[in-house]
């Protein structure tokens, strides 16, 4: 017989801004501009005139290679220059940078140390060595280097920031705070500094000092409501829930259309176990068009996973999807996400509607075409499947999967010649995908068989099995077609037996083996296998029940055979000769 084959959700804290490490000077280094400076101030008379000329030439050539991106030749030429003047700080500096870029950390560190040794006051060399230490995680060496640089120029804010960052890397948080305090005395209260100090105070378990920092920010910038969000986070972390809620409610009162506060409220209520209030706050956040769309997608993603684990959350997930689409009606991504939820819940028509709208907004979304065609296939909407696959082929002419959809649809519509054309095109462009190739050749086998091109059909099935030797559907269908033609019955029995080994208790596969045995004249064995098919659910299939009647007739059990033919008629869907068998009370082949 033929066969066809969220973990607990968390919200991003919109109130947190962390000051990045400010080792920016390390990224803006300069090379010495002339050979005189490149020499690293050698002692008078240490280089001859000839050596000076050779050194300058090699230094120039090395820099040229570096600019061209030829790291290996640049390193080679700088090393040649260094052999002429081993005390050239500039050469060691350049080598350190090139070694670092090449992942040669040990050499980068040695060369960087030499550059600072021979020119200890050059800030570019110091910053370059700092970059090496930071890259290698040698924070203990980084700190004294940046500290000395900051102390040498106490009014240079950039150096002060670098020193504070180095303190943080060494987990010396109190010292970092002290540096930030110095900077603040000069520059005044700023969000970056206060937020960074707040974070550091929390690291050293001084929440009261963190609160003071944020309160100073609120006093300096009362219109910036996000600072109250910082306070709410700290209060909640400290178990002062009433104060946390009061801050959030203040934000709602002052700015009721602020979506971020509703995300924070949702998280607050979730932590308190108040699920209904949490979800209501969440809906307000999601329904707001001003809320970040990326944040909404993160939320939907967490709900996608959660609702699989906890099906009771599916209605919430669907409501949130609907709100995202309503607040962003022209977002193809929002509708695609909603479609994925609907598809997973087997709401195929609704999912298809969302996917079709996605393609109206953005026809370039490959995955949505695939999903839409999959739904058309599942709903057996073969005309739609054919038409949509043709549209997809126009957009993605080198993607074989759409040729497969088109071919399969046209097989179902009995447009076999067109199916063969598409299937051959898709098969030819399929590379390194054995499973897909097997599907193409299996479908070609079906198409050729339908138009009685049996040689081509057999070749296609055999080729499908070279790509997927364990494809039980190809084995079963090929074997059944051979049995109907009463040809290559040894091959048919081999294929059918293998299919039943790989997938036992499949009524269709069992029926195929019974029918192969029937065509071989092995009626006793055929009856054993047809009974297995009936026991495995075959009593619901008119074809299998009719086959039982045919086998019984050959076994001389004519009254029983007639009874099974009548049962097949009651089920509906038997062969064209079934009625004739019943009327004549005899086997018609």
C-alpha positions in Angstrom: 0.0 0.0 0.0 1.3 3.5 -0.9 2.2 5.9 1.9 2.9 9.6 2.0 5.0 10.3 4.0 10.4 30.5 29.5 12.5 29.4 32.4 11.2 32.1 34.6 11.0 35.2 32.4 13.5 38.0 33.1 13.4 41.6 31.9 16.3 43.7 30.8 16.9 46.5 33.3 16.3 49.6 31.3 17.5 51.6 34.2 21.1 50.4 34.2 23.9 52.2 32.5 27.4 50.8 33.2 30.5 53.0 32.6 32.8 51.1 30.2 36.5 50.7 30.8 38.1 53.8 29.4 41.4 52.4 28.2 40.7 54.4 25.0 44.1 55.9 24.7 45.5 52.5 24.0 43.6 52.4 20.7 44.9 55.8 19.4 48.6 55.3 19.5 51.0 57.1 17.2 54.3 56.0 15.7 57.4 58.1 15.8 57.5 60.4 12.8 61.2 60.4 11.9 64.2 58.2 12.1 65.8 60.5 14.7 63.1 59.8 17.2 63.0 56.2 16.0 66.5 55.6 17.2 65.4 55.8 20.8 68.0 58.4 21.8 71.1 56.2 21.5 74.3 57.3 23.1 76.4 59.6 21.0 78.5 57.7 18.6 76.6 54.4 19.2 75.6 54.2 15.5 77.8 54.9 12.5 76.6 57.0 9.6 76.2 53.8 7.5 74.2 52.2 10.4 72.0 55.3 10.6 71.2 55.1 6.9 70.5 51.4 7.1 68.4 51.7 10.2 66.3 54.6 8.7 65.7 52.6 5.5 64.6 49.4 7.3 62.4 51.4 9.7 60.7 53.1 6.7 60.2 49.8 4.8 58.8 48.1 7.9 56.3 50.9 8.4 55.3 50.6 4.7 54.7 46.9 5.1 52.6 47.5 8.3 50.5 50.1 6.5 49.9 47.6 3.6 48.7 45.0 6.2 51.7 42.7 5.6 52.3 41.8 9.2 54.9 39.1 8.7 57.3 41.2 6.5 56.8 44.2 8.8 57.9 42.2 11.8 60.9 40.8 9.9 62.1 44.3 8.8 61.5 45.8 12.3 63.6 43.0 13.7 66.4 43.7 11.2 66.3 47.4 12.3 66.4 46.3 16.0 69.6 44.3 15.3 71.2 47.6 14.1 69.9 49.6 17.1 68.6 47.3 20.0 67.9 50.4 22.1 65.3 51.9 19.7 62.1 52.3 21.8 60.1 53.1 18.6 61.1 49.7 17.1 60.2 47.8 20.2 56.8 49.7 20.3 56.0 48.8 16.7 57.0 45.2 17.3 54.8 45.0 20.4 51.8 46.2 18.5 52.4 43.8 15.6 53.0 40.8 18.0 49.8 41.7 19.8 47.8 41.8 16.6 49.3 38.4 15.6 48.3 36.7 18.9 52.0 36.5 20.1 51.4 37.7 23.6 54.7 36.8 25.2 56.7 38.6 22.5 54.3 41.6 22.6 54.8 42.0 26.3 58.6 41.7 26.1 58.8 44.3 23.3 56.4 46.6 25.0 58.5 46.5 28.2 61.6 47.3 26.2 59.9 50.3 24.6 59.0 51.7 28.0 62.5 50.9 29.4 64.2 52.9 26.7 61.8 55.8 26.7 60.0 55.7 30.1 58.2 59.1 29.6 56.6 58.4 26.3 52.9 58.1 27.0 52.1 56.2 23.8 54.6 53.4 24.8 53.1 53.3 28.3 49.5 53.0 26.9 50.6 50.4 24.4 52.1 48.2 27.1 48.9 48.7 29.1 46.9 47.4 26.2 49.1 44.3 26.1 48.7 43.7 29.8 44.9 44.2 29.6 44.7 41.8 26.6 46.7 39.2 28.5 44.7 39.6 31.7 47.7 40.8 33.7 45.8 43.3 35.7 48.3 43.4 38.5 50.9 44.8 36.1 48.4 47.1 34.4 47.5 49.0 37.6 50.9 50.4 38.5 51.5 51.4 34.9 48.3 53.4 34.5 48.5 54.7 38.1 52.0 56.2 37.4 50.7 57.8 34.1 47.7 59.3 35.9 49.9 60.7 38.7 52.3 62.2 36.1 49.4 64.3 34.7 46.8 64.7 37.5 44.7 67.1 35.4 44.3 64.6 32.5 40.8 63.2 33.0 41.4 60.4 30.5 44.3 59.1 32.5 42.2 59.3 35.7 39.5 57.3 34.1 42.1 54.7 32.9 43.4 54.4 36.4 40.0 54.0 37.9 39.2 51.3 35.3 42.5 49.5 36.3 41.5 49.6 39.9 38.2 47.9 39.0 40.0 45.2 37.0 42.0 44.5 40.1 38.8 44.5 42.2 40.0 47.5 44.2 36.5 49.0 44.1 37.0 51.5 47.0 40.1 53.0 45.3 38.2 53.2 42.0 35.4 55.1 43.8 37.9 57.5 45.2 39.3 58.3 41.7 35.8 58.9 40.4 35.1 61.2 43.3 38.2 63.3 42.3 37.0 63.4 38.7 33.5 64.5 39.8 34.9 67.4 41.8 36.2 68.8 38.6 33.5 67.8 36.1 30.5 67.9 38.4 27.7 65.4 38.9 27.1 63.1 35.8 25.0 60.1 35.1 28.0 58.0 34.0 30.0 58.7 37.2 27.2 58.3 39.6 25.9 55.1 38.0 29.4 53.6 38.0 29.9 54.5 41.6 26.5 53.0 42.4 27.5 49.8 40.8 30.8 49.7 42.8 29.1 50.5 46.1 26.9 47.5 45.6 29.9 45.4 44.8 31.4 46.3 48.2 28.0 45.8 49.9 27.3 49.5 50.7 23.8 49.9 49.3 23.2 53.0 51.4 26.0 54.8 49.6 24.6 53.5 46.2 21.2 55.0 47.2 22.9 58.3 48.0 24.6 58.4 44.6 21.3 57.9 42.8 19.5 60.4 45.1 22.1 63.0 44.1 21.4 62.2 40.5 17.7 62.7 41.0 18.3 66.0 42.7 20.6 67.1 39.9 18.3 65.9 37.1 14.8 65.6 38.5 13.3 65.2 35.0 15.1 62.0 34.3 12.8 59.3 35.7 15.0 56.4 34.9 17.1 57.2 38.0 14.1 56.4 40.1 14.2 53.0 38.4 17.7 52.6 39.7 16.4 53.3 43.2 13.6 50.8 42.8 16.1 48.1 41.8 18.3 48.7 44.8 15.4 48.9 47.3 13.9 45.6 45.9 17.3 43.9 46.1 17.6 45.0 49.8 14.1 43.7 50.6 12.6 47.2 51.0 9.7 46.3 48.7 7.4 49.2 49.8 10.0 51.7 48.9 10.7 50.0 45.6 7.0 50.0 44.6 6.7 53.6 45.7 9.4 54.6 43.3 7.9 52.7 40.4 4.4 54.2 41.1 6.0 57.6 41.2 7.3 57.0 37.7 3.8 55.8 36.5 2.2 59.0 38.0 4.7 61.3 36.4 5.0 59.5 33.0 2.1 57.0 32.6 3.0 56.3 29.0 6.5 55.1 29.9 6.7 51.5 28.8 9.9 50.7 30.6 8.3 51.2 34.0 5.6 48.6 33.2 8.3 46.1 32.4 9.9 46.8 35.8 6.5 46.6 37.5 5.9 43.3 35.9 9.2 42.0 37.2 8.5 43.4 40.6 5.1 41.7 40.9 6.5 38.4 39.4 9.1 38.3 42.2 6.4 38.9 44.7 4.3 36.0 43.3 1.5 38.3 42.1 1.1 36.7 38.7 -2.1 38.5 37.6 -0.7 42.0 38.4 2.6 41.0 36.7 0.8 40.0 33.5 -1.3 43.1 33.5 1.8 45.3 33.8 3.4 43.2 31.1 0.4 43.8 28.7 0.6 47.5 29.2 4.3 47.5 28.3 3.9 45.3 25.2 0.9 47.2 24.0 2.8 50.5 24.0 4.2 51.2 20.5 7.1 53.2 22.2 8.5 50.1 23.9 11.5 48.6 22.3 10.5 46.0 19.7 13.7 44.0 20.4 12.7 43.7 24.1 9.2 42.5 23.0 10.8 39.8 20.9 13.0 38.7 23.8 9.8 38.4 25.8 8.0 36.4 23.2 11.0 34.1 22.8 11.0 33.3 26.5 7.2 32.7 26.3 7.7 30.4 23.4 9.9 28.1 25.5 7.9 28.5 28.7 4.6 27.7 27.1 6.0 24.5 25.8 6.9 23.5 29.3 3.8 24.9 30.9 0.8 24.7 28.4 -1.3 26.9 30.8 0.8 29.9 29.6 -0.3 29.4 26.0 -3.3 31.9 26.3 -0.9 34.5 27.8 1.6 33.9 25.0 -1.1 34.3 22.3 -2.4 37.5 23.9 1.1 39.0 24.1 1.7 38.1 20.4 -1.6 39.8 19.4 -0.6 42.9 21.4 2.8 43.1 19.7 1.2 42.8 16.3 -1.4 45.5 17.2 1.3 47.9 18.4 3.5 47.2 15.4 1.1 46.3 12.6 3.7 46.9 9.9 6.4 44.8 11.5 7.0 41.6 9.4 9.0 40.2 12.3 6.2 40.6 14.8 3.7 38.9 12.5 6.2 36.1 11.8 6.6 35.5 15.5 2.8 35.4 15.9 2.6 32.9 13.0 5.1 30.6 14.7 3.1 30.5 17.8 -0.1 29.8 15.9 1.6 27.1 13.8 2.9 25.4 16.9 -0.6 25.3 18.4 -1.9 23.8 15.1 -3.9 26.8 14.2 -2.9 26.5 10.6 -5.3 28.9 8.9 -4.5 31.7 11.3 -0.8 31.0 11.0 -1.0 31.1 7.2 -2.8 34.5 7.4 0.0 36.0 9.5 2.7 34.5 7.2 0.9 35.9 4.1 0.9 39.3 5.6 4.6 39.0 6.4 5.3 38.3 2.8 3.2 41.3 1.7 5.4 43.5 4.0 8.7 41.7 3.2 8.7 39.0 0.5 12.4 38.3 1.0 11.9 36.2 4.2 12.9 32.7 3.0 11.7 30.9 6.2 8.2 32.3 6.0 7.8 31.0 2.4 8.8 27.6 3.6 6.4 27.7 6.6 3.5 28.9 4.3 4.1 26.1 1.8 4.3 23.5 4.6 0.9 24.6 5.9 -0.5 24.4 2.3 0.9 20.9 2.1 -0.6 19.8 5.5 -4.0 21.2 4.6 -3.8 19.6 1.1 -4.3 23.0 -0.6 -2.3 21.8 -3.6 -3.3 24.6 -6.0 -2.2 27.2 -3.4 1.0 25.1 -2.8 1.8 25.1 -6.5 1.1 28.8 -7.0 3.0 30.0 -3.9 5.9 27.8 -4.7 6.1 29.3 -8.2 6.2 32.8 -6.6 9.0 31.6 -4.3 11.0 30.2 -7.2 10.9 33.6 -8.8 12.4 35.2 -5.7 14.8 32.3 -4.9 15.6 30.7 -8.2 18.6 28.8 -6.8 16.8 27.3 -3.7 15.9 23.7 -4.6 13.3 23.2 -1.8 10.7 25.4 -3.6 11.1 23.3 -6.7 10.3 20.3 -4.5 7.1 21.9 -3.2 6.1 22.8 -6.7 6.7 19.3 -8.0 4.9 17.6 -5.2 1.9 19.9 -5.6 1.7 19.2 -9.3 1.9 15.4 -8.7 -1.2 15.8 -6.5 -2.9 17.9 -9.2 -1.9 15.1 -11.8 0.2 17.6 -13.7 3.0 15.0 -14.0 5.0 16.5 -16.9 5.3 19.8 -15.2 6.1 18.0 -11.9 8.9 16.2 -13.6 10.3 19.4 -15.0 10.5 21.1 -11.6 11.7 18.0 -9.8 14.6 17.5 -12.3 15.6 21.2 -12.0 15.6 21.0 -8.2 17.5 17.7 -8.1 20.2 19.1 -10.3 20.8 22.1 -8.0 20.8 20.1 -4.8 24.3 19.7 -3.4 25.5 18.0 -0.2 22.0 17.3 1.0 21.3 13.6 0.7 17.9 13.7 2.4 16.6 16.4 0.0 18.1 14.6 -3.0 16.3 11.5 -1.9 13.0 13.4 -1.7 13.5 14.7 -5.3 14.2 11.3 -6.8 11.4 9.6 -4.8 8.9 12.2 -6.2 10.4 11.7 -9.6 9.8 8.0 -9.2 6.1 8.7 -8.4 5.7 11.0 -11.3 7.2 8.7 -13.9 5.2 5.8 -12.5 2.0 7.8 -12.9 2.7 8.2 -16.6 3.8 4.6 -17.0 7.5 5.5 -17.7 8.5 2.5 -15.6 12.2 2.4 -16.6 12.7 6.0 -15.5 10.5 5.4 -12.4 12.7 2.5 -11.3 15.9 4.4 -11.9 14.6 7.3 -9.9 13.6 5.1 -6.9 17.0 3.3 -7.0 18.8 6.7 -7.1 16.7 7.9 -4.1 17.9 4.9 -2.2 21.5 5.7 -3.0 21.0 9.0 -1.2 19.0 7.6 1.7 19.3 3.9 2.1 17.0 3.8 5.1 14.1 5.7 3.6 11.3 3.3 4.4 8.7 5.2 2.4 10.7 4.9 -0.8 11.3 1.2 -0.2 7.6 0.6 0.5 6.2 2.6 -2.5 8.8 1.2 -4.9 8.1 -2.3 -3.8 4.3 -1.8 -4.1 4.6 -0.4 -7.6 6.8 -3.4 -8.7 4.2 -5.8 -7.2 1.4 -4.1 -9.1 3.4 -4.5 -12.3 4.3 -8.1 -11.3 8.0 -7.4 -12.2 11.3 -7.6 -10.2 9.4 -9.3 -7.5 12.6 -10.5 -5.8 13.7 -6.8 -5.5 10.2 -5.9 -4.3 10.4 -8.5 -1.6 13.8 -7.4 -0.5 12.7 -3.8 -0.3 9.4 -4.5 1.5 11.1 -6.8 4.0 13.7 -4.2 4.8 11.0 -1.5 5.3 9.2 -3.7 7.8 12.4 -4.4 9.7 13.1 -0.7 10.0 9.5 0.2 10.9 7.5 -2.7 12.2 3.8 -2.7 12.9 3.1 -0.2 10.0 -0.2 -1.5 8.4 0.7 -0.1 5.0 4.2 -1.6 5.0 2.8 -5.0 6.1 0.1 -4.8 3.4 2.8 -4.2 0.8 4.8 -7.3 1.8 1.6 -9.3 1.8 0.8 -8.1 -1.7 4.3 -8.8 -3.0 4.0 -12.4 -1.6 0.6 -12.6 -3.3 2.0 -11.7 -6.6 4.7 -14.3 -6.2 2.0 -16.9 -5.6 3.0 -17.4 -1.9 -0.6 -17.2 -0.7 -0.1 -18.8 2.7 2.7 -16.4 3.6 0.6 -13.6 2.1 -2.3 -14.4 4.4 0.1 -14.3 7.5 1.3 -10.8 6.5 -2.1 -9.4 5.6 -3.4 -10.5 9.0 -0.5 -8.6 10.6 -1.6 -5.6 8.6 -5.2 -5.9 9.7 -4.1 -6.3 13.4 -2.0 -3.1 13.1 -4.9 -0.9 12.1 -5.6 -2.1 8.6 -9.3 -2.8 9.2 -9.8 0.9 8.6 -8.3 0.7 5.1 -10.5 -0.5 2.2 -7.4 -1.4 0.2 -6.0 -3.7 2.9 -9.4 -5.3 3.6 -9.9 -5.9 -0.1 -6.5 -7.4 -0.4 -7.4 -9.8 2.4 -10.4 -10.9 0.4 -8.3 -11.5 -2.7 -5.8 -13.6 -0.7 -8.6 -15.6 0.8 -10.0 -16.3 -2.6 -6.7 -17.7 -3.8 -6.6 -19.8 -0.6 -9.9 -21.3 -1.6 -11.9 -19.5 1.2 -14.4 -18.0 -1.2 -17.2 -17.2 1.3 -14.8 -15.4 3.6 -13.3 -13.6 0.6 -16.8 -12.2 -0.4 -17.3 -11.1 3.2 -14.1 -9.1 3.2 -14.9 -7.5 -0.2 -18.2 -6.3 1.2 -16.5 -4.9 4.3 -14.1 -3.0 2.0 -17.1 -1.5 0.1 -18.6 -0.3 3.4 -15.3 1.4 4.3 -15.1 3.1 0.9 -12.1 3.6 -1.3 -11.4 0.2 -2.7 -10.2 -0.7 -6.2 -12.2 -0.1 -9.4 -12.8 -3.9 -9.6 -14.2 -4.2 -6.1 -17.9 -3.9 -7.1 -17.4 -6.4 -9.9 -15.9 -8.9 -7.5 -18.9 -8.6 -5.2 -21.5 -8.8 -8.0 -19.8 -11.8 -9.7 -18.8 -13.4 -6.3 -15.4 -14.1 -7.9 -11.9 -12.7 -8.0 -11.4 -10.2 -10.9 -7.8 -9.3 -11.6 
